[in-house]
Amino acid sequence: MCGIVGALDLTGMREFPTPQLLTMIHALAHRGPDDEQIHIEPGLALAARRLAIIDLLHGSQPISNVTGNLWATFNGELFDYPEQRKTLIARGHQIKTHCDTELWTHFYEEYGETLFEHSKGQFAVAIWDRDNRKLLLGRDRVGICPLYYTEQDGWLLWASEIKALLASGLVKAQPDIKGIDYLFHFLCSPTRRTFFKGIHLLPPGHFIRVTNQRKTLCKYWDLDFPDAGEERSLANPKPLIEELEQKLSRAVQRRLRSDVPVVSYISGGLDSSVILSLASRERSQAIPSFTIGMMHGAGPNEQAHSAQVATLLGSPLTTLTIDAMQIANVFPELITAAEGPVLDTSCAALLLLAAEVHKQGYKVVLTGEGADEALAGYFWFKTQKISSWINPKLSQLLPWLLQRSINRGTTRGKSIFEGAAMQDSRPAQRYIYEMMGNAAHMIYSDQMKSNLTDHNPFTDLDLHNERFQQWHPLNQSIYVGYKVMLPGLLMMSKGDRITMHSSVETRYPFLDEDVIEFCASIAPEYKLRGLKDKWILRQVAGQLLPQHVANRPKAMFRANLSRTFLGSNHPAWIDQLLSKESMNQTGYFDLEAFNRERFLQRGLMRMMPRQHIFDATLTNVITTQLWHHLFCGGGLCDLPTWTDGKK
């Protein structure tokens, strides 16, 4: 992967200042330590930092076509580039390098604006058509690679990270309280709206077209499922099991394409074990692996399971052991990398693990993320199924009781799924999001509540699919997961932003286009059979690994929140962030309400799921205060701000 930035004059043909462009791209030095290049012409500026992985000697960018009228900058990978390159050459294209970056200008020549439909991989790309004064900004189907944009002083600015936009000097870091509200509902901000006012994230499966100084957002892909009852189903599922193994094998094979060594993350669980097994089989050699060991009760310790699988596959294993204090101490760096509040404490552990991968000289790592989304691996899918077995009136009683345990009768009064294609449906995640929203409403300040009176957090979610009501309820819930948790949390604060902070690219075989399409096509009982999640993947695993690995239950990898932030040895900056002065300065939260819920977490109300909901809410408060301090002016604690401590 790489880091890209750019600027387009929306008013005429002004030349973007070279020092300003260099300042922007220097803010992304960690994304591309191997090369830096810029291109400036009247009305347009492009720049890129390169992490050299494919065609190490000839992959510099920005890159142009032969005639120089088309230019491209690109972050990511086109995993089918050898086949695409051969096809384009057969059609008469003159391609100078073996780097996938160059294919983009030729894709545009061949396919025009439909080029993204022909692109397989993970990408954020800018393509400039000088003759037609047209700019295209595109992002991959599921949001693996980020691309942010903003309009300032007549310029459209874009970048792989917000830090580059802030470094331009044209953008002031100001909080967007609606973006913050998304965090307190969805555990992330899964929309175009970011935590920064006026800075937007290009949605997955979309591109922006700019012509005649006019900007248009276009969707080129969306996830689809067969109508309920029309999914693929066989009396003997063996052919489907074999097909999934073939597609996963092909996905892994594509993601092993690299001119530098490829390693793998492993937890000892089902998903990462399957990926490491397939990678080892494909390469016919041992693939180095990396895992985390949580010490002193900081969280689930996966060392034994990881070591067992690594030994089975002959993989040289590196285990990074960390404790709660290390996780808390690295959180300021995590928030700086993620450019927003982060709930999931496992992201801090993964930040440290990526640094270890980089320290050992590696640039590319495989991971098992994406299987839980495709094949119903999370507990809420099981909860939804259990509810379907219960009398409808009784099934509505349980969520009501859970809500009462959280808000003691006070609710925000609005369902986040009102007024949408799914308003008559009940996705598995619905009650979690609504409970999170009600918990947030209990600790928001009066001013925050007033400012959010008319805000429905559902509004900006990209869930408006006219076919939604035709799908099986399980597939409806899977769709929500692909639109909310996957791009908002797993691909951002647990994916690109964490690994690229250490110049490491993450690749996701379960997010291969063919794998996603296959999993969407099969019947729900192959995903969740009874209460056995990822059933069909477990059958594949049973052909590759021992049964005890194939049937190992999912364990949520997360450090203990209370021990990390509110334990006896927590860092001093946490108390500073939660002081009356700091809370008043940001104005987001009611300190008295926060302290009350903090007390209840320690004592009378330590019950599930209330404990988990408020653990998440209190962590969100701390990390939101920390984010505000780091990016929005400081003054809340003794930590340096992002501009003071930037790399």
Buried (B, 14 or more C-beta within 10 A) or exposed (E): BBBBBBBBBBEEEBEBBEEBBBBBBBBBBBBBBBBBBBBBEEBBBBBBBBBBBBBBEBBBBBBBBEEEBBBBBBBBBBBBBBEBBEBBEEEEBEBEBBBBBBBBBBBBBBEEBEBBEBBBBBBBBBBBBBEEBBBBBBBBBBBBBBBBBBBBEEBBBBBBBBBBBBBBEBBEBEBBBBBBBBBBBBBBBBBBBBBBBBBBBBBBBBBBBBEEBEBEEEEBBBBBBBEBEEBBEEEEBEEBBEBBBEBBBBBBBBBBBBBBEBBBBBBBBBBBBBBBBBBBBBEEEBBBBBBBBBBEEBBBBBBEBBBBBBEBBEBEBBBBBBBBBBBBBBBBBBBBBBBBBBBBBBBBBBBBBBBBBBEEEBBBBBBBBBBBBBBBBBEBBBBBBEBEEEEEEEBEEBBEEBBEBBBEEEBBEBBBBEEBBBEEBBBBBBBBBBBBBBBBBBBBBEEBEEBBEEBBBBBBBBBEBEEBBBBBBBBBBBBBBBBBBBBBBBBBBBBBBBBBBBBBBBBBBBBBBBBBEBBBBBBBBBBBBEEBBBBBBBBBBBEBBBEEBBEBEBEEBBBBBBBBBBBEEBBEBBEBBBBEEBBEBBBBBBBEBBEEBBEBBEEEBEEEBBBBBBBBBBBBBBBBBBBBBBBBBBEBBEBBBBBEEBE
